[in-house]
Amino acid sequence: MFGLTGVQLRAMVYVALAALSFAVGWQVHAWKVAYDLERDRSAQEAAAALVNEISGKTLEAISGIRVENKTIYQQGRTEVLRETIYRDCIIPESGRVLLESARKN
């Protein structure tokens, strides 16, 4: 052949295999980087679409808000007690009669 010994030929094959392995590894790495970039881009597009959708719904909801100013007049309520309220729970005669009629029915 070219005057190569078996050791030299074997060394050349190893170098060729190492170069081929490096090239294949480099190509696989490039494919992985491209895949990761595409995945990140699609994730960013999905996130942007979601933000746009939420922003649109929020703006629509905000545009539906109507501000209304009202003046509120507070009115007091006065209660006049016409019957005496006993603190020691004594029932007046009209209450006793009412209780008796309720017990009979």
C-alpha positions as CSV (number, residue, x, y, z in Angstrom):
1,M,0.0,0.0,0.0
2,F,1.4,3.4,1.0
3,G,4.0,1.9,3.3
4,L,1.9,2.2,6.4
5,T,2.3,-0.2,9.3
6,G,-0.6,-1.8,11.1
7,V,-0.1,0.5,14.1
8,Q,-0.2,3.6,11.9
9,L,-3.3,2.3,10.0
10,R,-5.0,1.5,13.3
11,A,-4.2,5.0,14.6
12,M,-5.6,6.6,11.5
13,V,-8.8,4.6,11.9
14,Y,-9.1,5.7,15.5
15,V,-8.6,9.3,14.5
16,A,-11.2,9.0,11.8
17,L,-13.6,7.4,14.2
18,A,-13.0,10.1,16.8
19,A,-13.6,12.8,14.2
20,L,-16.7,11.1,13.0
21,S,-18.0,10.8,16.6
22,F,-17.2,14.4,17.3
23,A,-19.1,15.5,14.2
24,V,-22.1,13.4,15.0
25,G,-22.1,14.6,18.6
26,W,-21.8,18.2,17.4
27,Q,-24.8,17.7,15.0
28,V,-26.9,16.2,17.7
29,H,-26.1,19.1,20.0
30,A,-27.1,21.5,17.3
31,W,-30.4,19.7,16.8
32,K,-31.0,19.8,20.6
33,V,-30.3,23.5,20.7
34,A,-32.6,24.2,17.8
35,Y,-35.3,22.1,19.4
36,D,-34.9,23.9,22.7
37,L,-35.1,27.3,20.9
38,E,-38.2,26.3,19.1
39,R,-39.9,25.0,22.3
40,D,-39.0,28.3,24.1
41,R,-40.3,30.4,21.2
42,S,-43.6,28.5,21.1
43,A,-44.0,28.7,24.9
44,Q,-43.4,32.5,24.7
45,E,-46.0,32.8,21.9
46,A,-48.5,30.9,24.0
47,A,-47.8,33.1,27.0
48,A,-48.1,36.2,24.9
49,A,-51.4,35.0,23.5
50,L,-52.7,34.3,27.0
51,V,-51.7,37.7,28.3
52,N,-53.4,39.3,25.3
53,E,-56.6,37.4,25.9
54,I,-56.6,38.3,29.6
55,S,-55.8,41.9,28.8
56,G,-58.7,42.1,26.3
57,K,-61.1,40.6,28.8
58,T,-59.9,43.0,31.5
59,L,-60.3,46.0,29.3
60,E,-63.7,44.9,28.2
61,A,-64.8,44.5,31.9
62,I,-63.3,47.8,32.8
63,S,-65.0,49.6,30.0
64,G,-68.4,48.2,31.3
65,I,-67.9,49.9,34.6
66,R,-70.1,52.9,35.1
67,V,-69.3,55.5,37.8
68,E,-72.3,56.9,39.5
69,N,-72.3,59.6,42.2
70,K,-75.1,59.5,44.6
71,T,-75.8,61.7,47.6
72,I,-77.1,59.7,50.5
73,Y,-79.2,61.5,53.1
74,Q,-79.1,59.7,56.5
75,Q,-82.4,59.7,58.2
76,G,-82.8,59.0,61.9
77,R,-85.5,56.8,63.2
78,T,-87.3,57.6,66.5
79,E,-89.2,54.9,68.4
80,V,-91.7,55.9,71.0
81,L,-92.4,53.3,73.7
82,R,-96.0,53.3,74.6
83,E,-95.9,50.4,77.1
84,T,-93.7,50.0,80.1
85,I,-91.0,47.4,79.8
86,Y,-90.5,45.6,83.1
87,R,-87.0,44.6,84.0
88,D,-88.1,41.8,86.3
89,C,-90.3,40.1,83.6
90,I,-93.7,40.8,85.0
91,I,-96.3,40.2,82.4
92,P,-99.1,42.8,82.2
93,E,-102.8,41.7,82.4
94,S,-103.3,41.8,78.6
95,G,-100.3,39.5,78.1
96,R,-101.5,37.1,80.8
97,V,-104.9,36.8,79.0
98,L,-103.2,36.2,75.7
99,L,-101.0,33.5,77.2
100,E,-104.0,31.8,78.8
101,S,-106.0,31.8,75.5
102,A,-103.0,30.3,73.7
103,R,-102.6,27.5,76.3
104,K,-106.3,26.6,75.9
105,N,-106.1,26.3,72.1
